[in-house]
Amino acid sequence: MNESVPLKGVKLLLITLATSMATFMMILDTSIANVAIPTIAGNLGVSTDQGIWVITAFGAANAISMPMTGFLSRRFGEVKLFIFATMGFVIASMLCGMSSSIEMLIFFRVIQGAISGSIAPLSQSLLLRNFPREKHGLAMSLWSMTVVIAPIMGPILGGVLTDNYSWSWIFFINAPIGIIASALVFYLLKGKETKTQRESVDYMGIGLLVVAAGSLQMMLDLGKDHDWFQSNLILGLTFVAVLSWGCMIIWEWYHDNPVVNFRFFTKRNFTIAVIVMSLGYMVYFGSTVLLPLWLQGVMGYTASWSGYATAPVGILAVVSAPIIGKLVQKIDIRYILTYAFLIFSVVGFWRSTYNLAASFDYIMMPQLIQGAATLAFFVPLQNLIVNSVKPDQIANAVALSTFFRTLFGSFSSSIVTTMWDQRMEFHHSRIAEGFTVANHQVSQFIHSMSNNLDAVNNVITRQSYMMSTVDLFWLSGILCLLLIPLVWLAKPVRH
């Protein structure tokens, strides 16, 4: 079978399903464990702080392995690597679910993260190789839905499985998904393996990547719990990250066979796409982190109802997939991206009108509207990235861009949670300044609370978090507007 001949009909549908399932499984696992950490920590007899390492271990290992996708696929072939990564992820997931101690669970989460770094980049590369050129936009639209829906489904599914069954099931559910995806890829792409080549191994580059990506991911994951740069641990991790990243960029730039090809950044459209993707995803992901924090921490929603409020973003994303897929092949993608950021901005400003009396419908509506622009953000940028490189460089380019997108998602999570608390403290202190005995209205309010100062403080804290939430949503609207000029720095793509 010829590697270059695209698939057709049912086989094309099945390869789309298989690669999307594998990506969905991997992305789902990055968020599904978050809601189960207190339960896992309690069952394994450790503190919640120790339980956080279940997330940190996976994130650090995943960040390290992702940029190596191009090197590994050139050495072993994309089809073999995809099947190995997917089945390895399944086995590691099963071992995570059977873990009887926190040390065992963290060890298998490291393996799970390290082995799955290639899944998302290879899913895109295999999909594009087997779709006709004129349908690449549709392929990216269908694949991008997994990036949108999986982080939303993670907390809902994690909460349901943990509450009704056992935390082990958040890992066991990966088995049928991964096995089906691997079997379909093996059947459909047997005989369509990509060309391999034996090249010298860049051991220095691999070593620098392990230190650079690992230290940066750990700094982001642990920063908030250690009071950021007030901690010697965070200062040390930051110093190691900056030094090792500097050394790695210089080393890889001049290496003949770099494990991470930074020379892609000499291509204008690739650079613009990665910058816009990283910054745009940072704002987008920050909102997806902030909304459940506010709903559960301030509005009193359960994890399940918080998920129901955020889930509608997937409705118009699914509906718009074929439309966006056709548009990116016909019109200037800079117009599509401008539309996406305008909608994101409107949604951000809309959310900044939330208050403590906001109804479920009012909270849900911006999510629904955002879905109309989500694929208009992801698909054109993915298209810009893959059109900036040669076909045999797609896996490497996508891996590098996905790494930066994931990294900026981690930045966003850390920044949002920190700023949310800091703005709350700012508003709390400003409100508390007005609580003096000379203020008659304050005296009446305290009296209405039966002079219970703890209850009064809880009311102030809740209102302060509400004001902090409004600040951050307003900021997200402004940042989306500021990203629009960046889009127009890219050169138009010929269709």
C-alpha positions as CSV (number, residue, x, y, z in Angstrom):
1,M,0.0,0.0,0.0
2,N,1.3,3.4,-0.9
3,E,2.0,5.7,2.0
4,S,1.0,8.8,0.1
5,V,-2.4,7.6,-1.1
6,P,-5.2,9.1,1.1
7,L,-7.8,6.9,2.6
8,K,-11.4,7.1,1.4
9,G,-15.0,6.5,2.6
10,V,-15.5,4.4,5.7
11,K,-11.7,4.0,6.2
12,L,-11.3,7.7,6.3
13,L,-14.0,8.0,8.9
14,L,-12.5,5.2,11.0
15,I,-9.0,6.7,11.0
16,T,-10.5,10.1,12.1
17,L,-12.3,8.3,14.9
18,A,-9.3,6.3,16.0
19,T,-6.8,9.3,16.2
20,S,-9.4,11.5,17.8
21,M,-10.2,8.8,20.4
22,A,-6.5,8.5,21.3
23,T,-6.1,12.2,21.7
24,F,-9.3,12.5,23.7
25,M,-8.1,9.8,26.0
26,M,-4.8,11.5,26.6
27,I,-6.1,15.0,27.1
28,L,-9.0,13.7,29.3
29,D,-6.4,12.2,31.6
30,T,-4.7,15.5,32.2
31,S,-7.9,16.9,33.8
32,I,-9.9,13.9,35.0
33,A,-7.5,13.2,38.0
34,N,-7.8,16.8,39.3
35,V,-11.2,16.3,41.0
36,A,-10.2,12.9,42.4
37,I,-7.0,14.1,44.2
38,P,-8.6,14.5,47.7
39,T,-10.2,11.0,47.4
40,I,-6.9,9.4,46.2
41,A,-4.9,11.1,49.0
42,G,-7.4,9.9,51.6
43,N,-7.5,6.3,50.3
44,L,-3.7,6.1,50.1
45,G,-3.2,7.7,53.5
46,V,-1.3,10.8,52.5
47,S,-2.0,14.6,52.5
48,T,-3.6,16.4,49.6
49,D,-0.3,18.2,49.1
50,Q,1.4,14.9,48.5
51,G,-1.5,13.9,46.3
52,I,-0.9,16.9,44.0
53,W,2.3,15.0,42.8
54,V,-0.1,12.7,40.9
55,I,-0.8,15.7,38.6
56,T,2.7,17.1,38.6
57,A,4.4,13.8,37.8
58,F,2.2,13.3,34.7
59,G,2.5,16.9,33.5
60,A,6.3,17.0,33.8
61,A,6.9,13.7,32.1
62,N,4.4,14.6,29.3
63,A,6.1,18.0,28.7
64,I,9.5,16.3,28.4
65,S,8.5,13.6,26.0
66,M,6.3,15.7,23.6
67,P,9.0,17.6,21.8
68,M,10.8,14.3,21.1
69,T,8.0,13.1,18.8
70,G,9.7,14.2,15.6
71,F,13.0,12.5,16.4
72,L,11.3,9.2,17.6
73,S,8.9,9.1,14.6
74,R,11.9,9.5,12.1
75,R,13.7,6.7,13.9
76,F,10.8,4.2,14.3
77,G,8.0,5.4,12.0
78,E,4.8,7.3,12.9
79,V,2.4,4.3,12.8
80,K,4.6,2.1,15.1
81,L,5.2,5.0,17.5
82,F,1.5,5.9,17.7
83,I,0.5,2.3,18.5
84,F,3.3,2.0,21.0
85,A,2.4,5.2,22.7
86,T,-1.3,4.5,22.8
87,M,-1.0,0.9,24.1
88,G,1.8,2.0,26.5
89,F,-0.6,4.6,27.9
90,V,-3.3,1.9,28.4
91,I,-0.9,-0.4,30.3
92,A,0.4,2.5,32.4
93,S,-3.2,3.6,33.1
94,M,-4.1,0.1,34.3
95,L,-1.1,0.0,36.6
96,C,-2.1,3.5,38.0
97,G,-5.5,2.2,38.8
98,M,-4.1,-0.9,40.6
99,S,-1.6,1.2,42.6
100,S,-1.7,0.6,46.4
101,S,0.6,3.4,47.5
102,I,1.2,7.0,46.5
103,E,4.8,6.2,45.5
104,M,3.6,3.4,43.1
105,L,0.9,5.7,41.7
106,I,3.3,8.6,41.1
107,F,5.9,6.2,39.4
108,F,3.3,4.9,37.0
109,R,2.0,8.4,36.3
110,V,5.5,9.4,35.2
111,I,5.5,6.4,32.8
112,Q,2.0,7.3,31.6
113,G,3.0,10.9,31.0
114,A,6.3,10.1,29.3
115,I,4.9,7.4,27.0
116,S,1.9,9.5,25.9
117,G,3.7,12.7,24.8
118,S,3.6,11.6,21.1
119,I,-0.1,10.8,20.9
120,A,-1.5,14.3,20.2
121,P,1.1,15.3,17.6
122,L,1.1,12.0,15.8
123,S,-2.7,12.0,15.7
124,Q,-2.6,15.2,13.7
125,S,0.2,14.0,11.5
126,L,-1.4,10.6,10.7
127,L,-4.8,12.3,10.0
128,L,-3.3,14.8,7.6
129,R,-1.3,12.2,5.8
130,N,-4.5,10.2,5.1
131,F,-6.9,13.0,4.2
132,P,-6.9,14.5,0.7
133,R,-5.1,17.8,0.7
134,E,-8.3,19.8,-0.1
135,K,-9.9,18.4,3.1
136,H,-7.1,19.1,5.6
137,G,-9.2,21.9,7.1
138,L,-12.0,19.5,7.8
139,A,-9.5,17.0,9.3
140,M,-8.2,19.6,11.7
141,S,-11.7,20.7,12.6
142,L,-12.8,17.2,13.5
143,W,-9.6,16.6,15.5
144,S,-9.7,19.9,17.3
145,M,-13.1,19.0,18.8
146,T,-11.3,16.6,21.1
147,V,-9.1,19.4,22.4
148,V,-12.2,21.4,23.2
149,I,-14.4,18.7,24.7
150,A,-11.9,16.6,26.6
151,P,-11.0,19.2,29.3
152,I,-14.7,19.8,29.9
153,M,-15.6,16.2,30.2
154,G,-12.6,15.4,32.5
155,P,-13.9,17.0,35.7
156,I,-17.5,15.7,35.1
157,L,-16.4,12.2,34.4
158,G,-13.8,12.2,37.2
159,G,-16.4,13.4,39.7
160,V,-19.0,10.8,38.7
161,L,-16.6,7.9,38.7
162,T,-14.9,8.9,41.9
163,D,-18.2,9.5,43.8
164,N,-20.1,6.4,42.5
165,Y,-17.4,3.8,41.9
166,S,-13.7,4.2,42.8
167,W,-10.9,6.6,41.8
168,S,-9.2,3.7,40.1
169,W,-11.9,3.8,37.3
170,I,-10.6,7.2,36.1
171,F,-7.6,5.2,34.9
172,F,-9.4,2.0,33.9
173,I,-11.7,3.7,31.4
174,N,-8.7,4.4,29.2
175,A,-8.3,0.7,28.4
176,P,-11.2,0.1,25.9
177,I,-10.6,3.5,24.3
178,G,-6.9,3.0,23.7
179,I,-7.3,-0.6,22.6
180,I,-9.9,0.2,20.0
181,A,-7.9,3.2,18.7
182,S,-4.7,1.1,18.4
183,A,-6.5,-1.7,16.7
184,L,-8.1,0.6,14.1
185,V,-4.8,2.4,13.3
186,F,-3.0,-1.0,13.0
187,Y,-5.7,-2.3,10.6
188,L,-6.1,0.8,8.5
189,L,-2.5,1.9,8.2
190,K,-0.7,-1.5,7.9
191,G,1.6,-1.0,5.0
192,K,1.5,2.8,5.2
193,E,4.4,3.3,7.6
194,T,6.4,6.5,7.2
195,K,10.0,6.3,6.1
196,T,12.5,5.8,8.9
197,Q,16.2,6.8,9.1
198,R,19.0,5.9,11.4
199,E,20.5,9.1,12.7
200,S,22.9,10.0,15.5
201,V,21.2,10.4,18.8
202,D,21.4,13.9,20.3
203,Y,22.1,12.7,23.9
204,M,23.0,16.2,25.1
205,G,19.8,17.6,23.6
206,I,17.7,14.9,25.3
207,G,19.4,15.6,28.6
208,L,18.9,19.3,28.4
209,L,15.3,18.8,27.4
210,V,14.6,16.6,30.4
211,V,16.1,19.2,32.8
212,A,14.6,22.2,31.1
213,A,11.0,21.0,30.6
214,G,10.9,19.1,33.8
215,S,12.1,21.9,36.0
216,L,9.8,24.5,34.3
217,Q,6.7,22.2,34.6
218,M,7.4,21.5,38.3
219,M,8.0,25.2,39.0
220,L,4.6,26.0,37.5
221,D,2.8,23.1,39.3
222,L,4.3,23.7,42.7
223,G,4.6,27.5,42.7
224,K,1.3,28.4,44.2
225,D,1.6,25.9,47.1
226,H,5.1,27.2,47.9
227,D,4.3,31.0,47.7
228,W,6.1,31.3,44.5
229,F,9.4,33.2,44.6
230,Q,9.3,33.4,48.4
231,S,10.4,29.8,48.3
232,N,14.0,28.6,47.7
233,L,12.6,25.5,45.9
234,I,10.8,27.7,43.4
235,L,13.8,30.0,43.0
236,G,16.0,27.0,42.4
237,L,13.7,25.4,39.8
238,T,13.4,28.8,38.0
239,F,17.2,29.2,37.8
240,V,17.6,25.7,36.5
241,A,14.8,26.1,34.0
242,V,16.2,29.4,32.6
243,L,19.8,28.2,32.4
244,S,18.9,24.8,30.8
245,W,16.5,26.4,28.3
246,G,19.1,28.8,27.2
247,C,21.7,26.1,26.8
248,M,19.2,23.8,25.0
249,I,18.2,26.4,22.4
250,I,21.8,27.2,21.6
251,W,22.8,23.5,21.4
252,E,19.8,22.4,19.3
253,W,20.0,25.4,16.9
254,Y,23.5,24.3,15.7
255,H,23.1,20.5,16.0
256,D,22.8,18.6,12.7
257,N,20.0,16.3,14.0
258,P,18.4,18.2,16.9
259,V,15.9,16.4,19.1
260,V,13.9,19.6,19.2
261,N,14.1,21.6,16.0
262,F,14.1,25.3,17.0
263,R,15.0,26.3,13.4
264,F,11.3,26.1,12.6
265,F,11.1,29.5,14.2
266,T,12.9,31.0,11.2
267,K,9.7,30.5,9.3
268,R,7.5,33.6,9.8
269,N,4.1,31.9,9.7
270,F,5.2,29.1,12.0
271,T,6.5,31.6,14.6
272,I,3.4,33.8,14.4
273,A,1.1,30.7,14.6
274,V,2.9,29.4,17.7
275,I,2.9,32.8,19.4
276,V,-0.8,33.4,18.8
277,M,-1.7,29.8,19.6
278,S,0.3,29.9,22.9
279,L,-1.0,33.3,24.1
280,G,-4.6,32.7,22.8
281,Y,-4.7,29.3,24.5
282,M,-3.4,30.8,27.7
283,V,-6.4,33.2,27.8
284,Y,-8.8,30.5,26.7
285,F,-7.6,27.9,29.1
286,G,-7.4,30.5,31.9
287,S,-11.1,31.0,31.5
288,T,-11.8,27.3,31.6
289,V,-9.8,27.1,34.9
290,L,-11.5,30.2,36.4
291,L,-15.1,29.3,35.7
292,P,-15.2,26.1,37.7
293,L,-13.2,27.7,40.5
294,W,-15.8,30.5,40.8
295,L,-18.8,28.2,40.4
296,Q,-17.7,25.7,43.0
297,G,-15.8,28.0,45.4
298,V,-18.2,31.0,45.4
299,M,-21.5,30.0,43.9
300,G,-21.7,26.6,45.7
301,Y,-22.1,24.5,42.6
302,T,-21.1,20.8,42.8
303,A,-18.4,19.4,40.4
304,S,-21.2,17.9,38.3
305,W,-23.3,21.0,38.0
306,S,-20.2,23.1,37.3
307,G,-19.5,20.7,34.4
308,Y,-23.0,21.1,33.1
309,A,-22.6,24.9,33.1
310,T,-19.4,24.7,31.1
311,A,-20.3,21.8,28.8
312,P,-22.4,23.8,26.2
313,V,-19.2,25.1,24.6
314,G,-19.1,21.8,22.8
315,I,-22.5,22.2,21.1
316,L,-21.6,24.9,18.5
317,A,-18.1,23.6,18.3
318,V,-19.5,20.4,16.9
319,V,-22.0,22.2,14.6
320,S,-19.3,24.6,13.2
321,A,-16.7,21.9,12.5
322,P,-17.6,21.2,8.8
323,I,-18.1,25.0,8.2
324,I,-14.7,26.0,9.6
325,G,-13.1,23.0,7.8
326,K,-14.3,24.4,4.4
327,L,-13.7,28.1,5.2
328,V,-10.0,27.6,6.0
329,Q,-9.5,26.2,2.5
330,K,-11.3,29.1,0.8
331,I,-10.7,32.4,2.6
332,D,-7.8,34.2,4.4
333,I,-7.5,32.5,7.7
334,R,-6.5,35.8,9.3
335,Y,-10.2,36.9,8.9
336,I,-11.3,33.7,10.7
337,L,-8.9,34.2,13.6
338,T,-10.0,37.8,13.9
339,Y,-13.6,36.6,14.2
340,A,-12.6,34.1,16.8
341,F,-10.8,36.6,19.0
342,L,-13.7,39.1,18.7
343,I,-16.1,36.4,19.9
344,F,-13.7,35.4,22.8
345,S,-13.5,39.1,23.7
346,V,-17.3,39.5,23.8
347,V,-17.6,36.4,25.9
348,G,-15.0,37.7,28.3
349,F,-16.8,41.1,28.7
350,W,-20.1,39.2,29.1
351,R,-18.8,37.1,31.9
352,S,-17.5,40.2,33.6
353,T,-21.2,41.1,34.2
354,Y,-21.7,38.0,36.4
355,N,-22.7,38.5,40.0
356,L,-23.7,36.4,43.0
357,A,-27.3,36.3,41.8
358,A,-26.4,35.1,38.3
359,S,-28.8,32.3,37.1
360,F,-27.6,29.0,35.6
361,D,-28.9,30.1,32.2
362,Y,-27.1,33.4,32.3
363,I,-23.8,31.6,33.3
364,M,-24.3,29.0,30.6
365,M,-25.1,31.3,27.6
366,P,-21.6,32.7,27.1
367,Q,-20.3,29.1,27.0
368,L,-22.7,28.3,24.2
369,I,-21.6,31.4,22.2
370,Q,-17.9,30.7,22.8
371,G,-18.3,27.3,21.1
372,A,-19.0,29.1,17.8
373,A,-15.5,30.6,17.9
374,T,-13.5,27.8,19.5
375,L,-12.7,25.8,16.3
376,A,-12.2,29.1,14.5
377,F,-9.3,29.7,16.8
378,F,-7.7,26.2,16.8
379,V,-8.2,25.1,13.2
380,P,-6.7,28.0,11.3
381,L,-3.6,28.1,13.5
382,Q,-3.1,24.3,13.1
383,N,-3.5,24.8,9.4
384,L,-0.9,27.7,9.4
385,I,1.6,25.4,11.3
386,V,1.3,22.4,9.0
387,N,1.5,24.6,5.9
388,S,4.7,26.2,7.1
389,V,6.7,22.9,6.9
390,K,7.4,20.0,4.6
391,P,5.1,17.0,4.9
392,D,7.8,14.9,6.5
393,Q,8.3,17.6,9.2
394,I,4.6,17.8,10.2
395,A,5.0,15.5,13.3
396,N,8.0,17.5,14.5
397,A,6.4,20.9,13.9
398,V,3.1,19.9,15.5
399,A,4.9,18.4,18.5
400,L,6.8,21.6,19.1
401,S,3.7,23.8,18.8
402,T,1.7,21.5,21.0
403,F,4.4,21.6,23.6
404,F,4.3,25.4,23.7
405,R,0.5,25.4,23.8
406,T,0.5,22.9,26.7
407,L,3.2,24.9,28.5
408,F,1.3,28.1,28.2
409,G,-1.8,26.3,29.5
410,S,0.2,25.4,32.6
411,F,1.3,29.1,32.8
412,S,-2.3,30.1,32.6
413,S,-3.5,27.7,35.3
414,S,-0.8,28.9,37.7
415,I,-1.3,32.6,36.9
416,V,-5.1,32.5,37.2
417,T,-5.2,30.7,40.5
418,T,-2.6,33.0,41.9
419,M,-4.2,36.2,40.6
420,W,-7.7,35.1,41.7
421,D,-6.5,34.9,45.3
422,Q,-4.4,38.1,45.1
423,R,-7.3,40.2,43.7
424,M,-9.6,38.7,46.3
425,E,-7.2,39.9,49.1
426,F,-7.1,43.3,47.5
427,H,-10.9,43.7,47.3
428,H,-11.3,42.2,50.8
429,S,-9.0,44.8,52.3
430,R,-10.7,47.6,50.4
431,I,-14.2,46.5,51.6
432,A,-12.9,45.9,55.2
433,E,-11.7,49.5,55.3
434,G,-15.3,50.7,55.2
435,F,-16.3,48.5,58.1
436,T,-16.0,51.0,60.9
437,V,-18.2,51.7,63.9
438,A,-18.9,55.1,62.5
439,N,-20.7,53.6,59.5
440,H,-24.3,53.3,60.4
441,Q,-25.1,50.9,57.5
442,V,-22.2,48.6,58.5
443,S,-23.5,48.5,62.1
444,Q,-26.9,47.5,60.8
445,F,-25.5,44.8,58.6
446,I,-23.4,43.3,61.5
447,H,-26.4,43.4,63.7
448,S,-28.5,41.6,61.0
449,M,-25.8,38.9,61.2
450,S,-26.3,38.5,64.9
451,N,-23.0,40.2,65.5
452,N,-21.3,37.0,64.2
453,L,-18.0,38.4,62.9
454,D,-17.0,35.1,61.2
455,A,-20.2,35.2,59.2
456,V,-19.6,38.8,58.3
457,N,-16.1,37.9,57.1
458,N,-17.4,35.0,55.0
459,V,-19.8,37.4,53.3
460,I,-17.0,39.9,52.6
461,T,-14.7,37.1,51.3
462,R,-17.4,35.7,49.0
463,Q,-18.1,39.2,47.6
464,S,-14.3,39.8,47.2
465,Y,-13.9,36.5,45.2
466,M,-16.8,37.6,43.0
467,M,-15.1,41.0,42.3
468,S,-11.8,39.1,41.6
469,T,-13.6,36.9,39.1
470,V,-15.1,39.9,37.3
471,D,-11.6,41.5,37.1
472,L,-10.1,38.4,35.5
473,F,-12.9,37.9,33.0
474,W,-12.7,41.6,32.0
475,L,-8.9,41.2,31.5
476,S,-9.5,38.2,29.3
477,G,-11.7,40.3,27.0
478,I,-9.1,43.0,26.7
479,L,-6.3,40.4,26.0
480,C,-8.3,38.8,23.2
481,L,-8.7,42.2,21.5
482,L,-4.9,42.8,21.8
483,L,-4.1,39.5,20.1
484,I,-5.9,40.5,16.9
485,P,-3.1,42.7,15.5
486,L,-0.6,39.8,16.0
487,V,-2.8,37.6,13.7
488,W,-2.2,40.0,10.8
489,L,1.6,39.7,11.0
490,A,1.3,36.3,9.3
491,K,1.5,36.1,5.6
492,P,-1.6,34.9,3.8
493,V,-1.7,31.2,2.9
494,R,-2.3,30.2,-0.7
495,H,-5.1,27.6,-0.9
